[in-house]
Amino acid sequence: MSRDYYNPLLVVTVAVLLGLRMRAAGDAVTLEYWLLTLCFTGVVVDGTLALCRSLTQRPAMRSLVWAFVFLMIGCSAWVYVTNDSATDRESLAAYRQMRAAYKDGADVNAVNEDGDTLLVLAVKCGKEDMVRELLAQGGVAAALQQEAAACAVEQGRVAELELLLQAGVPVDAAPHGTPLLSLAALRAQEQVVQLLLEQGANPALADTRGDTPLHYAAMSNSPGIIRMLRAAGADPAQKNANGRIPIMDARSAKTAEALQ
C-alpha cells in the first residue's frame, strides 16, 4: 500500500475507535459528531507526525497538508454542530428537570419557563419510551398532544409522531393554523410526509392563508415530497388566498418540473 494512504487510514481508525468509545459510554453520537471526531483526530495525528518529521529532518509537507485539510473540514463541521448542539443540550437538561418533577408528582400538563411540557420535551429529545408512558397514562390535554405532534413533525421524529397519532391526535390536526402535512412539507421531512399520507392525511388541506402542502413543498425546494403529494392526489393548480399556485413558489428547476 502506498504511503500516501497511511495518514488518513490511521486517522479514520482512531476516529472510529473514539466514536465507539463515546457510544459505549452512553453518549449520543450523530453523523456530525463522527465527522468532528474524524477531523479533530486528523489534525492531532497529522500535526504530530509533521512535528516529529520536522524534528528528525524528514519531509513533513504531506502531513502538514493532511492536517490543514482536516482542520478546514473540522472548522466547518464545528460551526454546523455547535449551532444545534447547544439547543440539544438545553432541551435535554429541561427534559431531565421536567421528568424529575413528573416523577415527584407534578401535573403531566405542567409547562416550564419556556412553555414546554414534558411530552414536548420528550419528543424533542427522542425519548420514545417516555412519550409512550405519558400517552399510556392518559391525562395529557388534547391541545398539548397536538403541540407535541407538531414538534415531532419539525424534528423528524417518526416513531414519536406515530405514537401520538395512535393516541388520537388527528392526522389533519393544524396546531397554530398549519396542518401537520404542510409543516412536514415545509421542513422537508420526507419520512414524516410518507407516514402522514399513509395515515390518511388530506394532501389538499390548506392552512389559514390558503397554502396547501404543495405550496410548502415548493417553498422548501422538495421535489421528492411534491411527487409524493401529487401521487396522493394533491392538485398543483390549487390557489392560495393570494391567487398563487405552488409552482410560483418553486425555487429550482427540479421543483418546478415536479409541479408541472
SEMI-227229 format. One record per atom (N, C-alpha, C): x, y, z. Coordinates in steps of 0.02 Angstrom, whole numbers, plus 50000, padded with zeros to 5 digits. Each point is the difference from the previous one (the first is absolute). Layout:
XYZ...
***
This chain:
500434994050000499575006050000500445006250000499795005049961500385006249997500015003650067500565003250013500065003950062499515005850001499745002249941499535005549998499374998650038499854993550010499374998250032500084998650075500624999950024500114998350070499665005050047500105006449989499745005150045499244999950005499625000549944499274999950006499734993550029500314994349984499774993750028500104999850076500565002650022500125000350072499505004650034499865005749968499525004750028499304997050005499784996849946499334997050000499954994650054500524995950006500004994750051499935002850070500415005050015499975003050067499335003450012499735003449949499365003550008499444995050013500004994449964499484994950010500044997250071500614998650023500084997450068499765005150052500155006449990499765005150046499245000449999499704999749940499275000349995499674994150034500294994049990499724994050033500075000550076500545003050022500095000950072499475004850028499845005349963499485004750021499324996650004499854995849950499364996550000499964995050058500564996750014500014995350055499895003550067500205006350004499905003850061499305002950005499594998849949499315002250002499875006849969500505002949967499925006549968499674999149931499605005049982499704999949933500535002249950500114995949948500505001549950499665000549933499895006149977499685001249935500534999949945499775000449938500475000249943500465006050005499725005650023500415006150006500554999150051499844996550055500524999050051500534995149976499804995049960500504995649970500475004149957499725004649961500425004149956500475004450041499745002950054500435004150042500564995950031499834994050024500504995750030500544998249949499774998549939500474998349946500485005849987499725006049994500425005849983500475001950057499744999750061500425001650058500594995050004499834993649989500534994950002500505001349944499755002049942500455001349944500485005650014499765005450030500445005650016500534997850050499794996450052500474997850052500524995249972499764994849963500464994949974500495003049950499735003549950500445002649948500425005850024499735004050046500415005250029500584997250039499864994750038500544996650038500514996949954499764996649947500474997049952500435005349966499695005649983500395005449968500545002650047499825000850063500495002450049500564995050009499834993650006500524994850009500464999849940499715000449940500414999649940500465006149993499745005850020500415006049996500584999650049499874997250059500534999350050500534995049979499794995049961500474994949977500265001549929499855006149977500235002449935499744995749942499394997250008499684996349947499475004449967499814998649937499495004149966499345000150039499765005950015499405000550041499415003149962500115001849937499485003649963499354996149994500054993449986499394996049991499575000150062500314999250058499625000150063499705006850013500375005349982499745006750010499395001249956500024997549939499435000849955499394996450027500104993850022499444996250028499725003450062500445002650042499775003450061499595006149982500225003849948499645006049979499314998149972499974994649960499364997849972499514998250055500234995950047499574998050056499785006050042500455004850008499845006050039499445004049967500045000949934499505003949965499324996550002499994993549988499374996350002499725000150071500444999250049499794999950070499705006650022500295005649977499735006650018499305000949972499904997849938499345000549969499494995850038500214993850018499554995650037499855002750069500495003150030499915002750068499475005649999500045004349950499505005449995499304997149994499934994749960499354996849990499754996750063500444996250032499804996150059499835004550059500425005050012499895004150060499355004049995499775001449940499365003549994499434995950027500044993449993499474995550022500134997050068500634998650016500154996350061499825003950063500095006749998499825003950059499254999450014499615000449947499284999350008499824993050025500344994949973499884993250021500154999050074500555002950022500194999450071499495003450045499775005949978499505003650039499344996050004499804997149944499384996050000500074993950044500594996749998500104994150040500005001750075500315005750018500015002150070499295001650023499615003449957499315001650017499584993750006500134995249956499634993650003500144996450066500624999750019500174996650063499685003350060499995006749999499695003750055499254998750003499675000249942499284998849998499834992750017500424995449979499884992950015500064998850075500495003150032500084999250072499405002850037499755005849977499405002950031499394995549990499954997049940499454995549985500024993850046500604997350009500074994150043499845001750073500075006450017499845002250068499275002050008499614999049947499285001350005499755006249966500415003449961499775006149966499484998449947499595004949985499484999349949500314998449932499734995149965500284998149936499925005549948499545004650012499895005649953500385006350020500414999650051500395005850023500495002149946500135006549997500485002749952500585003350037500575000149968500585003450030500025007349980500555003450015500035007249986500015001549926500174994949959499995001049927499334998049969499544997850042499344998149975499974992949974500504995950014500014993149977499734995250053499624995149978499784994750045500504994349998499924995350046500444994250001499924996049935499384999549975499894996349938500375003249941499975006549995500365003449945500754999050007500265000650060500724999150011500214992949986499574995250018500164993049985500044998949925499565003249963500024999549927500635003249973500155006050024500605003649977500634995950010500044996650056500604996250018499994992849975499474998249965499954993249973499914994750053499665001750054499894995250055499344996249986500044995249956499414996349978499654996550058500394997050045499704996450057499595004750045500265006150011499645004750042499375002549965500035001049934499415001949963499474994650006500204993849993499534994450006499714999850071500415001150050499774999750069499495005650014500145006049978499555005650012499334999049965500024997549939499384998949963499604994250029500354994950022499654994250029499675001950067500325004450038499725002150063499365004049991499975003949946499425004249987500065006550039499535004449988499995006350036500345005849965500374998649945500315005449963499475003549957499945006550007499495003749964500084999149925499424999849965500014998949927500415005349964499935006350021500375005449967500754999150009500214997550059500714998950012500264994049961499574995149988500204994449958500115002449928499575004449977500105002749933500635004249996500155003750053500625003950003500604995349995499964994450035500554995149997500054996949931499434998949967500014997349933500345004849951499865006550007500325005049958500765000050012500194999250063500724999650016500314993849968499644994450003500264993849970500095000849925499535003549968500055001249928500625004249985500085005550036500575004549988500674996650011500024995650051500634996750018500114993649959499504997949962500064993849962499984993850044499635000550055499954994350047499424995649979500144995449955499474995949970499694995350052500414996750041499744995350049499555003550051500225005850023499615003750050499355002649969500035002349937499405002349966499504994449992500244994249983499554994249992499654998450065500365000450055499694998850066499455005150014500135006249983499515005450012499384999049956500094997949938499444998749956499594994150026500344995050024499654994250028499625001950063500245005050036499675002150062499405004549987499895001949936499405003849985500115006849970500625002149989500115006549968499754999549928499555004449978499754999749931500565000849950499994995949948500545000349951499995006749962499425003349999499945006649968500005005650051500254998750059500045005250051500415005949974499815006050022500335006049976500195004650058500494998150040500225004450054500235006749972499775005450030500195006749978499785001549928499514996249975499725001449934500344996549942500544996450013500354996549945499924992450008499694996749952499914992750004500674996450006499994994350032500624996250010500334998349934499604998349950500294998249935500365006049968499705005850006500325006049972500655001650038499984999150066500605001250040500564995249981499814993749988500504995149979500305001849932499585002449955500245002149934500465006050006499835004750043500425005950010500684998250028500014995050045500644997850030500364994849958499714998349942500314995149955500114993250034499514998050039500044993650037499634994649960500364996849955499684995149955499704994150037500354997450050499734994350037499375001850037499975006050026499415002450036499425000849951500145002849942499485000749949499724993249981500454995249990499784993349982499554997050054500195000850063499604997350055499315003350002499985006649994499375003650004499534998049942500284999349941499604997949943499744992950009500424995750027499794993150014499444999850051500005004950046499495000350052499385003749977499995002149937499405003149971499975007550000500575003350008500015007349999499745002749933499655005550002499725003149940500545004049964500214997949940500545003649965499795006749973499365001650001499755006449974499805004850055500094998050063499775004250056500425006350004499665005749998500355006550002500035002850071500485004450011500045003450065499585006349999500085004250050499595006050006500135005049944500564999449966500165004549944499844996949932499734993950003499844996649938500574996149970500584999950032500574996149975499894992650013500134996049951499934992750005500684996850013500014993550015500654996750006500455000849939499695000349940500415001149940500335006950000499655005150024500315006650006500624999650045499924996650057500554999650048500584995849972499844994749964500524995849970500395004049948499655004449964500345004349951500465004950036499755002850055500415004850039500634996750027499954993750020500584996650029500434996549948499815000949936500404997249945500064992450007499424996750005499994992750013499624996349945500324998849943499664996649945499764992950018500384996750044499804993350021499335000150036499925004850045499375000750037499445002049953500155004349952499505002049951499734993949962500454995649980499784994049965499564995650044500184999550064499604996150047499315003050007499965006550007499365003450009499574999349937500305000849942499614999449938499754992949990500414995150020499784993149995499414998650046499965004050054499444999250047499395004149980500055003849945499435003749975500035007550007500555002850022500065007250008499965003449931499675005849998499895003649938500505005749993500464999849951500495005349992499695006649975499374999949982499675006149977499605003450055500004997150060499615002950055500325006550023499605005350004500255006750017499935001350074500445004350026499935002350069499585006450001499975003150059499575005950007500235005849957500635000049980500265005449957499994998149926499704994449984499954997949931500634996749973500464998150043500624996949979499934992449998500274997049948500024992749996500704997850022500094993750019500644997850028500615001449957499934999349934500595000949957500295007050004499595004850021500255006850008500495000650058499994995250045500465000050057500604995449990500044996949941500554995349986500665003850000500514996850029500655003350007500554996649959499814995149960500494996849957499644997049940500384998549949499714997149939499704993150015500334996150043499744993450016499335000550037499955004950045499375001050037499455002049952500155004649955499515002349951499784994249955500484995949981499854994349956499534995150035500114998950065499584995450037499285002550006499915006549993499335003050007499645000749934500334998449945499705000849934499614993849979
***
